[in-house]
Amino acid sequence: MSEFADQYLCAFRQTPAETELHQAAKRYVSEAEAYDRTVCTGPISKDGILPATPRELALVNRNAHALLTRIADAHSHLFSRGELLREISRVDRLGAPA
C-alpha cells in the first residue's frame, strides 16, 4: 500500500468494551420488552406493547429501572451508565443488528 493508505486508511474494528456495550444494550432492550409482554395488556405499536393502566406503567418503569441498574453495575468497569443509555437508545431506534 501507499504511504497515504498506510497512515490514513484502516479497517474499523470495535474494541472489546464497545462490543460488550452493544451486547449489554441489546440484552436490556430484549429483556425489557419480554417483561413488558408479560405485564401489559394494551395495544402493540411499532415500539412494542403498551401499558393499558397506570399500574402496568408503574410495573414496566420499575422493571426498566431495576434492569438498567443491574446491567450498568455488572459492567461498570467497562462503560458508564450514560454510555449504556446512549447505546440502548441507538439499539432501540435502529434495531439490533447481529
N, C-alpha and C positions, 0 to 999 in steps of 0.2 A: 504494500500500500504506500501511498504517497505520505509525505511528512504531515500534510494538512489532515488527511484522513486519520492518521495515527493519533494526532493531537486533538482533533475536534469531533470526530465521528466515533460513536460507540454503540454498543447494543445495550438497551435498557434492561436492567436486572433489579428485581426487588430485593431488598435486604431481608434477612430472616425476621427482623422486627416488623417490617411492613407486611410481610406475608402473614405473620401471626395476628397483626392488627386487622387485616382483611378477614381472616378466618373468624376472629372474635366478633366482628361486626355481623358477618353472615349468621353466626350462631345466635346472636342477640335477636336479629330480625326473625329467624325461623322459630326460635323458642317463644318469642313474644306472640307471634301470630298463632302458633299452636295453642298457647294458653288462651288467647282471645277466642279461638274457635270453640273451646270447651265451656266458656263462660257466657259469651254474647249470644243474644237471640235476635239481634237487629238484622238489617239488610246487608248484603255483601256488595261492596263498591270496588272501585279499582284499587283502593288502599287496603282491602281485606274486609273482614267482618266488622260491623259497627255495633257498639253497645246500644241497647234499646232503653235502658233505665239508668238513673243516676247510680244505683247500686252496682250495676255491671261496669259503669265507667270507673267507679271507685276501685273495684277489684282489678280491672285492667291496669289502672295507673299504679296501684300498689305493687302489682307483679312486675310491671315495667321498671319501676324504681329499684326493687329488690334485685331483679335480674341484672340491671346495669351496674349496680354496686358490686354484685358478686363477680361479674366478668371483669370489671375495672380493677378490683382488688387483686384478683388472681393474676393479672398481667401488669400490675403497677410498675414492675421493674423494666418493662419494655416500652410502654407508652402511657400518656396521661389520659385522664377521663375525658378531657376536651378533645384530644385526638380521636379517641374512641367514638365520641358523639359525632364528630365530623364524618368519620368513616361509616358509621351507621346511617347517617343521612344520605351519603353517597350511594351506599349499597341499596338502601330502600328506594331511592329515587331512580337509580339506573338499573336496578336488578342486580342479582349476584352472579356474575359470570363464574364459570368453573375455575 
